[in-house]
Amino acid sequence: MLEEQDIKLNYRVNISLTFIFFAFFIVITTISIVMFYWTKLSTENFQNKVIFESKNIVKEYHQKENLIENTALGLKKGIFDFTPNQNIIFAIFKTYLFSNKNFIEISYIKDKKEFFCNKNYCNSRTTIKNNKDKFYIKKRVKIDKNSFIEIKSDILSFFKSIPNDIFNLIIVDKKGKILFTNFIKTASIYDIFTHNLVDKILLNNNKFVTNDIYVKNLDNYKLIFIQNKKLLQKQKQLARNLAITMLIISVILSIIFGYIFSKPLYHFYEELDRRVKKEIEKNREKEQILMHQSKLASLGEMLGNIAHQWRHPLTRLSLLIQNFEMAYKMKRVDEEFILKFKNRALEQINYMSNTIDDFTNFFKKDKEKQIFLVDIVIEEALKLLEGRLKGVKVVKEYQKLEITGYKTEFSQVILNILNNAIDVLNEREVKDKTIFIRIDKNIIEIEDNGGGIKLENINQVFEPYFTTKFQSQGTGIGLYMSKIIITKHFNAKLEVRNSEKGAIFRIELSY
């Protein structure tokens, strides 16, 4: 009872754990899918924002270019419609510089002489080459053949004002030299990226070279947008925290739901277990009834065999008694005659008594398993069937074979098979009746020359109550019980097939 309770407890624990693990697996899978799409959506969201912002930046950049160019055209028209002097030019330049905070310098260039104003002062100088290290917007408007108006505007302040909460920005020239960056101090992008990646950046325009790096062309420059790592780390940390929270909640819910949902299954198991036990009990009762019937049948066969064995000694006893009567009438009874009569009568009585002992020992129920020789069991069975085997030839091919089990049960199987073979030979009135008994390694075969079993019946011979004999001659449970004994008690096989001579019953032991 305690063992059964342990089994039920183990089952309940196992089914609860199964539900928990299953729920846990579902949640982990869900979290993984959510995290995958979270990352994917984050990447897509970043890329969409970058494309949108880059277009706005380029648009604003070109708007500033147009503003500078329009301002230069306005100056050309406003100043040089008359012949100005230097002071008038400087005064107008100063006015324009202070009215537009992004203008760095305004110049009037004539015959390699430059009159310029910046935020601090105005002066003149010899025209020099532009410093290429500077990053600014410059527009030059031609006035006549030898003179120009040139405006330089600060562009760095424009790029510095771009928010970098989503991305960081790097501006490079065609050779990869960094002209502007809002997150790192270095001179070249070769100091940041691998040569492979740099080549992709310099060769590609308006596309993502990786999931988190976008390249946008801007005149002679390239804008490199890089996903903000701090924001990315925050998103990852948020995702991890969400995953951990979901995991904790899922574990708790898995335990709760595992316990709840395991209850109906456990009740189902209990009901199933009850039904199985009920069916097992029915089968056990049925098997016990069949076993009892088999014993009764065996008892009937035993009595029949005893009758066969006793027939001859009883006949001899009858003749001895008749001889005694005749001798008495003829007055030949003397001491010597009585002594001979006594010895012969006792001889027949002892034979009959030994026959009873043989049958009793043969059918005595074993209490424990034992090791026994198969050929000895077969010889004992043949001895018991000696009366029925009159006119039947037995051909033996024995090898030594030891098995472990209940000897009486195995003897019963051999006796059932031999009795069936004898019945077939007698029913079909076979000439030269022969039974072949072979023991080879772990195989025992009993074959008769009775013509075999009909094909429509061969698959039914081991079924309970199946018999081809008259009801008064057979119960149909002998071979069924033989099959049960061999398969369940000896962990072996009992099969039947037809040969050229007749039927072969084959026992194949597993050792």
C-alpha positions as CSV (number, residue, x, y, z in Angstrom):
1,M,0.0,0.0,0.0
2,L,2.9,2.3,0.9
3,E,4.6,1.6,-2.4
4,E,1.4,2.4,-4.3
5,Q,1.1,5.7,-2.5
6,D,4.7,6.5,-3.5
7,I,4.0,5.6,-7.1
8,K,1.0,8.0,-7.1
9,L,3.0,10.7,-5.4
10,N,5.8,10.3,-7.9
11,Y,3.3,10.4,-10.8
12,R,1.7,13.6,-9.5
13,V,5.2,15.2,-9.0
14,N,6.2,14.1,-12.5
15,I,3.1,15.4,-14.2
16,S,3.4,18.7,-12.3
17,L,7.0,19.0,-13.3
18,T,6.1,18.1,-16.9
19,F,3.6,20.9,-17.0
20,I,6.0,23.3,-15.4
21,F,8.8,22.5,-17.9
22,F,6.4,22.6,-20.8
23,A,5.1,26.0,-19.7
24,F,8.6,27.2,-19.0
25,F,9.6,26.1,-22.5
26,I,6.7,27.9,-24.1
27,V,7.5,31.1,-22.2
28,I,11.2,30.9,-23.0
29,T,10.3,30.4,-26.7
30,T,7.9,33.3,-26.5
31,I,10.5,35.5,-24.8
32,S,13.1,34.5,-27.5
33,I,10.7,35.4,-30.3
34,V,9.7,38.7,-28.6
35,M,13.4,39.6,-28.1
36,F,14.1,38.7,-31.7
37,Y,11.3,40.9,-33.0
38,W,12.1,43.6,-30.4
39,T,15.7,43.7,-31.8
40,K,14.4,43.6,-35.3
41,L,11.9,46.3,-34.7
42,S,14.5,48.4,-32.9
43,T,16.9,48.1,-35.8
44,E,14.1,48.9,-38.4
45,N,13.0,51.9,-36.2
46,F,16.6,53.2,-36.0
47,Q,17.1,52.7,-39.8
48,N,13.9,54.5,-40.7
49,K,14.7,57.4,-38.4
50,V,18.2,57.7,-39.8
51,I,17.0,57.7,-43.4
52,F,14.4,60.4,-42.5
53,E,16.8,62.5,-40.5
54,S,19.6,62.3,-43.1
55,K,17.3,63.6,-45.8
56,N,16.3,66.5,-43.5
57,I,20.0,67.3,-42.8
58,V,20.9,67.3,-46.4
59,K,17.9,69.4,-47.2
60,E,18.7,72.0,-44.5
61,Y,22.3,72.0,-45.7
62,H,21.3,72.8,-49.2
63,Q,18.9,75.5,-47.9
64,K,21.8,77.1,-46.2
65,E,23.8,76.9,-49.4
66,N,21.0,78.7,-51.2
67,L,20.8,81.3,-48.5
68,I,24.5,82.1,-48.8
69,E,24.3,82.2,-52.6
70,N,21.3,84.5,-52.6
71,T,23.0,86.8,-50.1
72,A,26.0,87.0,-52.4
73,L,23.8,87.8,-55.3
74,G,22.0,90.5,-53.2
75,L,25.3,92.1,-52.3
76,K,26.4,92.1,-55.9
77,K,23.3,93.9,-56.9
78,G,23.1,96.2,-53.9
79,I,26.7,97.4,-53.8
80,F,28.0,97.5,-57.4
81,D,25.1,99.2,-59.0
82,F,27.3,102.3,-58.2
83,T,31.0,102.8,-57.6
84,P,31.5,102.2,-53.9
85,N,34.6,103.0,-51.9
86,Q,36.3,100.7,-49.3
87,N,34.4,102.2,-46.3
88,I,31.0,101.7,-47.8
89,I,31.9,98.0,-48.7
90,F,33.2,97.3,-45.2
91,A,30.1,98.9,-43.6
92,I,27.7,96.8,-45.8
93,F,29.8,93.6,-45.1
94,K,29.6,94.3,-41.3
95,T,25.9,94.8,-41.5
96,Y,25.4,91.4,-43.2
97,L,27.8,89.6,-40.9
98,F,26.0,90.8,-37.7
99,S,22.6,90.1,-39.3
100,N,23.5,86.4,-39.9
101,K,25.3,84.7,-37.1
102,N,26.3,81.7,-39.3
103,F,28.4,83.9,-41.7
104,I,32.1,83.7,-40.9
105,E,33.6,86.1,-43.5
106,I,32.5,88.2,-46.5
107,S,35.1,89.2,-49.1
108,Y,35.4,91.4,-52.2
109,I,38.2,90.1,-54.4
110,K,39.6,92.2,-57.3
111,D,42.9,91.7,-59.1
112,K,44.3,89.4,-56.5
113,K,43.5,92.0,-53.8
114,E,41.0,91.0,-51.2
115,F,38.9,93.3,-49.0
116,F,37.3,91.2,-46.2
117,C,35.3,91.5,-43.0
118,N,34.9,88.9,-40.3
119,K,33.1,89.2,-36.9
120,N,36.1,91.0,-35.4
121,Y,37.5,93.4,-38.0
122,C,37.7,94.4,-41.6
123,N,40.9,94.7,-43.6
124,S,42.6,94.0,-47.0
125,R,45.1,91.3,-48.0
126,T,46.6,89.5,-50.9
127,T,44.4,86.7,-52.1
128,I,45.6,83.4,-50.6
129,K,44.5,79.8,-51.3
130,N,41.7,78.4,-49.2
131,N,42.7,76.3,-46.2
132,K,41.4,72.9,-47.0
133,D,41.4,71.9,-43.4
134,K,38.5,74.2,-42.8
135,F,35.0,72.7,-43.1
136,Y,32.6,75.5,-44.1
137,I,30.2,76.4,-46.9
138,K,31.7,78.9,-49.4
139,K,29.9,80.6,-52.3
140,R,31.5,83.0,-54.8
141,V,29.6,85.3,-57.1
142,K,31.3,86.8,-60.1
143,I,30.9,90.6,-60.5
144,D,33.0,91.2,-63.6
145,K,36.0,89.6,-65.3
146,N,38.4,90.2,-62.4
147,S,36.2,90.7,-59.3
148,F,34.1,88.4,-57.1
149,I,32.1,88.5,-53.9
150,E,32.7,85.5,-51.6
151,I,30.8,84.5,-48.5
152,K,31.9,81.8,-46.0
153,S,29.4,80.3,-43.6
154,D,30.0,78.3,-40.5
155,I,28.6,74.8,-41.0
156,L,30.0,73.1,-37.9
157,S,27.5,74.9,-35.6
158,F,24.7,73.5,-37.8
159,F,26.0,69.9,-37.4
160,K,26.7,70.4,-33.7
161,S,23.1,71.3,-33.2
162,I,21.8,68.0,-34.6
163,P,20.5,65.8,-31.7
164,N,22.6,62.6,-31.2
165,D,20.3,60.7,-28.9
166,I,19.5,58.2,-31.7
167,F,22.7,58.3,-33.7
168,N,26.2,59.7,-33.7
169,L,27.5,61.6,-36.8
170,I,30.9,61.6,-38.6
171,I,31.6,63.8,-41.6
172,V,34.6,62.7,-43.8
173,D,36.1,63.8,-47.1
174,K,36.8,61.4,-50.0
175,K,39.9,60.1,-48.3
176,G,38.3,59.3,-45.0
177,K,39.7,62.3,-43.1
178,I,37.3,63.3,-40.4
179,L,36.0,66.9,-40.7
180,F,33.4,66.6,-38.0
181,T,32.4,64.2,-35.3
182,N,30.1,64.6,-32.3
183,F,31.2,61.6,-30.2
184,I,34.9,60.8,-30.7
185,K,38.2,62.6,-31.2
186,T,40.3,61.1,-34.0
187,A,41.6,62.3,-37.4
188,S,40.6,59.5,-39.7
189,I,37.9,56.8,-39.9
190,Y,40.7,54.2,-40.3
191,D,41.3,54.7,-36.6
192,I,37.7,53.7,-35.9
193,F,36.7,51.0,-38.4
194,T,38.4,48.1,-40.2
195,H,39.8,48.7,-43.7
196,N,37.0,46.5,-45.1
197,L,34.3,48.6,-43.5
198,V,36.1,51.9,-44.5
199,D,36.1,50.7,-48.1
200,K,32.4,50.1,-47.9
201,I,31.8,53.5,-46.4
202,L,33.8,55.4,-49.0
203,L,32.5,53.4,-52.0
204,N,28.8,53.4,-51.1
205,N,26.3,56.2,-51.1
206,N,22.9,56.5,-49.4
207,K,22.7,53.0,-48.0
208,F,23.4,50.9,-44.8
209,V,26.8,49.3,-44.9
210,T,25.8,47.4,-41.7
211,N,22.6,47.3,-39.7
212,D,23.8,50.2,-37.5
213,I,25.9,52.3,-40.0
214,Y,24.3,54.4,-42.7
215,V,26.3,56.4,-45.3
216,K,24.8,59.5,-46.9
217,N,26.4,61.5,-49.7
218,L,26.7,65.3,-49.3
219,D,28.4,67.0,-52.2
220,N,32.1,66.2,-51.7
221,Y,31.6,64.8,-48.2
222,K,30.1,61.7,-46.7
223,L,27.8,61.7,-43.7
224,I,28.2,58.6,-41.5
225,F,25.4,57.9,-39.1
226,I,26.2,55.4,-36.4
227,Q,23.6,54.0,-34.0
228,N,24.1,55.5,-30.6
229,K,25.7,52.8,-28.5
230,K,24.5,54.2,-25.2
231,L,20.9,54.2,-26.4
232,L,21.5,50.7,-27.8
233,Q,22.9,49.5,-24.4
234,K,19.9,51.1,-22.7
235,Q,17.5,49.2,-25.0
236,K,19.4,46.0,-24.5
237,Q,19.3,46.5,-20.7
238,L,15.6,47.3,-20.9
239,A,15.1,44.2,-23.0
240,R,17.1,42.1,-20.5
241,N,15.1,43.5,-17.6
242,L,11.9,42.8,-19.4
243,A,13.1,39.2,-20.2
244,I,14.1,38.6,-16.5
245,T,10.7,40.0,-15.3
246,M,8.8,37.9,-17.8
247,L,10.9,34.9,-16.8
248,I,10.2,35.3,-13.1
249,I,6.5,35.8,-13.8
250,S,6.4,32.8,-16.1
251,V,8.1,30.6,-13.6
252,I,5.6,31.6,-10.9
253,L,2.7,31.2,-13.4
254,S,4.1,27.9,-14.6
255,I,4.2,26.5,-11.1
256,I,0.6,27.7,-10.4
257,F,-0.8,26.5,-13.7
258,G,1.2,23.3,-13.6
259,Y,-0.3,22.5,-10.2
260,I,-3.8,23.4,-11.3
261,F,-3.8,21.6,-14.7
262,S,-2.1,18.6,-13.3
263,K,-5.1,17.9,-11.0
264,P,-7.5,16.8,-13.7
265,L,-4.8,14.7,-15.3
266,Y,-4.0,13.2,-12.0
267,H,-7.7,12.3,-11.4
268,F,-7.7,10.9,-14.9
269,Y,-4.7,8.8,-14.0
270,E,-6.4,7.6,-10.8
271,E,-9.5,6.6,-12.7
272,L,-7.4,4.9,-15.4
273,D,-5.3,3.2,-12.7
274,R,-8.5,2.0,-11.1
275,R,-9.9,0.7,-14.3
276,V,-6.6,-1.0,-15.2
277,K,-6.4,-2.7,-11.8
278,K,-10.0,-3.8,-12.2
279,E,-9.2,-5.3,-15.7
280,I,-6.1,-6.9,-14.3
281,E,-8.1,-8.4,-11.5
282,K,-10.6,-9.7,-14.0
283,N,-7.9,-11.1,-16.2
284,R,-6.3,-12.7,-13.1
285,E,-9.6,-14.2,-12.1
286,K,-10.1,-15.4,-15.6
287,E,-6.5,-16.8,-15.7
288,Q,-7.1,-18.5,-12.3
289,I,-10.3,-20.1,-13.7
290,L,-8.5,-21.2,-16.8
291,M,-5.7,-22.5,-14.6
292,H,-8.2,-24.4,-12.5
293,Q,-9.9,-25.8,-15.6
294,S,-6.5,-26.7,-17.0
295,K,-5.7,-28.6,-13.7
296,L,-9.0,-30.4,-13.9
297,A,-8.3,-31.3,-17.5
298,S,-4.8,-32.4,-16.6
299,L,-6.3,-34.4,-13.7
300,G,-8.7,-36.0,-16.2
301,E,-5.8,-36.8,-18.6
302,M,-3.8,-38.1,-15.7
303,L,-6.6,-40.4,-14.7
304,G,-6.9,-41.5,-18.3
305,N,-3.1,-42.2,-18.4
306,I,-3.3,-44.1,-15.1
307,A,-6.1,-46.1,-16.6
308,H,-3.9,-46.9,-19.6
309,Q,-1.1,-47.8,-17.3
310,W,-3.2,-50.0,-15.0
311,R,-5.1,-51.8,-17.7
312,H,-2.4,-54.5,-18.2
313,P,-1.5,-55.1,-14.5
314,L,-5.3,-55.3,-13.7
315,T,-5.6,-57.9,-16.5
316,R,-2.8,-59.9,-15.1
317,L,-4.3,-59.7,-11.6
318,S,-7.6,-60.9,-13.1
319,L,-5.8,-63.9,-14.8
320,L,-3.9,-64.7,-11.5
321,I,-7.2,-64.8,-9.6
322,Q,-8.9,-67.0,-12.2
323,N,-5.9,-69.4,-12.2
324,F,-6.1,-69.5,-8.4
325,E,-9.7,-70.5,-8.6
326,M,-9.1,-73.2,-11.2
327,A,-6.1,-74.6,-9.2
328,Y,-8.3,-74.7,-6.1
329,K,-11.0,-76.7,-7.9
330,M,-8.4,-79.1,-9.2
331,K,-6.9,-79.4,-5.8
332,R,-3.5,-78.1,-6.9
333,V,-3.2,-75.3,-4.3
334,D,-0.3,-75.9,-2.1
335,E,2.2,-73.7,-0.3
336,E,4.4,-73.3,-3.3
337,F,1.5,-72.3,-5.5
338,I,0.3,-69.7,-3.0
339,L,3.8,-68.2,-2.7
340,K,4.1,-67.8,-6.5
341,F,0.5,-66.3,-6.6
342,K,1.5,-63.9,-3.8
343,N,4.7,-62.8,-5.5
344,R,3.1,-62.3,-8.9
345,A,0.1,-60.4,-7.4
346,L,2.4,-58.1,-5.3
347,E,4.5,-57.4,-8.4
348,Q,1.4,-56.1,-10.3
349,I,0.2,-54.2,-7.3
350,N,3.7,-52.5,-6.8
351,Y,3.7,-51.6,-10.5
352,M,0.3,-49.9,-10.0
353,S,1.4,-48.2,-6.8
354,N,4.6,-46.9,-8.5
355,T,2.5,-45.6,-11.4
356,I,0.4,-43.5,-8.8
357,D,3.7,-42.2,-7.3
358,D,5.1,-41.2,-10.7
359,F,1.9,-39.3,-11.5
360,T,1.8,-37.7,-8.1
361,N,5.4,-36.5,-8.2
362,F,5.0,-35.3,-11.8
363,F,2.1,-33.1,-10.9
364,K,3.3,-32.0,-7.5
365,K,3.4,-28.1,-7.4
366,D,6.8,-26.6,-7.1
367,K,7.3,-24.0,-4.3
368,E,10.6,-22.6,-5.6
369,K,12.3,-22.3,-9.0
370,Q,15.0,-24.8,-9.7
371,I,17.6,-25.8,-12.3
372,F,16.6,-28.9,-14.2
373,L,17.5,-30.8,-17.4
374,V,15.0,-30.7,-20.2
375,D,15.7,-34.2,-21.5
376,I,14.9,-35.7,-18.0
377,V,11.6,-33.9,-17.9
378,I,10.7,-35.2,-21.4
379,E,11.7,-38.8,-20.4
380,E,9.5,-38.6,-17.3
381,A,6.6,-37.3,-19.4
382,L,7.1,-40.2,-21.9
383,K,7.1,-42.7,-19.0
384,L,3.7,-41.4,-17.8
385,L,2.3,-41.7,-21.3
386,E,3.7,-45.1,-21.8
387,G,0.2,-46.6,-21.9
388,R,-0.9,-44.1,-24.6
389,L,2.2,-44.5,-26.6
390,K,1.5,-48.1,-27.6
391,G,2.0,-48.2,-31.3
392,V,3.7,-44.8,-31.5
393,K,7.4,-44.6,-32.3
394,V,9.4,-41.8,-30.5
395,V,12.5,-40.5,-32.2
396,K,14.8,-38.6,-29.9
397,E,17.7,-36.2,-30.7
398,Y,18.9,-34.7,-27.4
399,Q,21.5,-32.2,-26.4
400,K,22.1,-31.3,-22.8
401,L,20.0,-28.2,-21.9
402,E,19.6,-26.8,-18.4
403,I,16.9,-24.2,-17.6
404,T,15.7,-22.5,-14.4
405,G,12.1,-22.3,-13.4
406,Y,9.2,-24.3,-12.1
407,K,9.8,-27.9,-13.2
408,T,6.2,-29.0,-12.8
409,E,4.9,-26.2,-15.0
410,F,7.4,-27.0,-17.7
411,S,6.5,-30.7,-17.4
412,Q,2.8,-29.8,-17.9
413,V,3.7,-28.0,-21.2
414,I,5.6,-31.0,-22.5
415,L,2.8,-33.3,-21.5
416,N,0.1,-31.1,-23.2
417,I,2.1,-31.0,-26.5
418,L,2.7,-34.8,-26.4
419,N,-0.9,-35.5,-25.6
420,N,-2.1,-33.4,-28.5
421,A,0.3,-35.2,-30.9
422,I,-0.9,-38.6,-29.7
423,D,-4.6,-37.5,-30.1
424,V,-3.9,-36.3,-33.7
425,L,-2.1,-39.5,-34.6
426,N,-5.0,-41.7,-33.2
427,E,-7.8,-39.6,-34.6
428,R,-6.3,-39.6,-38.1
429,E,-5.4,-43.3,-37.8
430,V,-1.9,-42.5,-39.2
431,K,0.2,-45.5,-40.2
432,D,3.7,-45.7,-38.7
433,K,2.8,-43.2,-36.0
434,T,5.9,-41.2,-35.1
435,I,6.8,-38.4,-32.7
436,F,10.1,-36.5,-33.1
437,I,11.6,-34.8,-30.1
438,R,14.7,-32.6,-30.7
439,I,16.7,-30.5,-28.2
440,D,19.3,-28.2,-30.0
441,K,21.0,-25.5,-28.0
442,N,18.1,-23.4,-26.6
443,I,15.5,-24.8,-29.0
444,I,13.0,-27.7,-28.1
445,E,10.9,-29.1,-30.9
446,I,8.2,-31.7,-30.8
447,E,7.0,-32.9,-34.2
448,D,4.4,-35.5,-35.3
449,N,3.7,-37.0,-38.7
450,G,-0.1,-36.5,-38.4
451,G,-0.4,-34.2,-41.4
452,G,-0.3,-30.8,-39.7
453,I,-2.9,-28.2,-38.7
454,K,-5.4,-26.7,-41.1
455,L,-4.2,-23.2,-42.2
456,E,-7.5,-21.6,-41.1
457,N,-6.9,-23.0,-37.5
458,I,-3.1,-22.6,-37.1
459,N,-3.4,-19.0,-35.7
460,Q,-6.0,-20.0,-33.2
461,V,-4.5,-23.1,-31.5
462,F,-3.2,-21.0,-28.6
463,E,-6.5,-19.2,-28.0
464,P,-8.6,-20.3,-24.9
465,Y,-11.4,-22.8,-25.5
466,F,-10.3,-23.4,-29.1
467,T,-10.3,-27.1,-30.0
468,T,-10.8,-29.3,-33.1
469,K,-11.7,-32.3,-30.9
470,F,-15.2,-33.3,-29.8
471,Q,-16.3,-31.4,-26.7
472,S,-16.1,-34.6,-24.7
473,Q,-12.5,-35.1,-25.7
474,G,-11.0,-31.6,-25.4
475,T,-11.4,-28.4,-23.4
476,G,-9.2,-26.1,-25.6
477,I,-7.2,-24.6,-22.7
478,G,-4.2,-27.0,-22.6
479,L,-2.2,-25.2,-25.3
480,Y,-3.4,-21.8,-24.1
481,M,-2.1,-22.4,-20.6
482,S,1.1,-23.8,-22.2
483,K,1.6,-20.5,-24.0
484,I,1.0,-18.6,-20.8
485,I,3.5,-20.7,-18.9
486,I,6.2,-20.5,-21.5
487,T,5.9,-16.7,-22.2
488,K,5.2,-15.4,-18.7
489,H,7.0,-17.8,-16.4
490,F,10.0,-18.7,-18.6
491,N,10.3,-15.5,-20.7
492,A,10.4,-17.7,-23.8
493,K,8.5,-18.3,-27.0
494,L,6.1,-21.1,-27.9
495,E,5.2,-21.3,-31.6
496,V,3.6,-23.8,-34.0
497,R,4.1,-24.3,-37.7
498,N,3.5,-27.1,-40.2
499,S,6.2,-29.2,-41.7
500,E,6.1,-31.8,-44.5
501,K,5.2,-34.5,-41.9
502,G,2.9,-32.7,-39.6
503,A,2.9,-30.0,-36.9
504,I,6.0,-28.7,-35.1
505,F,5.6,-27.1,-31.6
506,R,8.8,-25.0,-31.0
507,I,9.9,-23.7,-27.6
508,E,12.7,-21.1,-27.9
509,L,14.3,-20.2,-24.6
510,S,16.0,-16.8,-24.1
511,Y,19.1,-18.2,-22.5
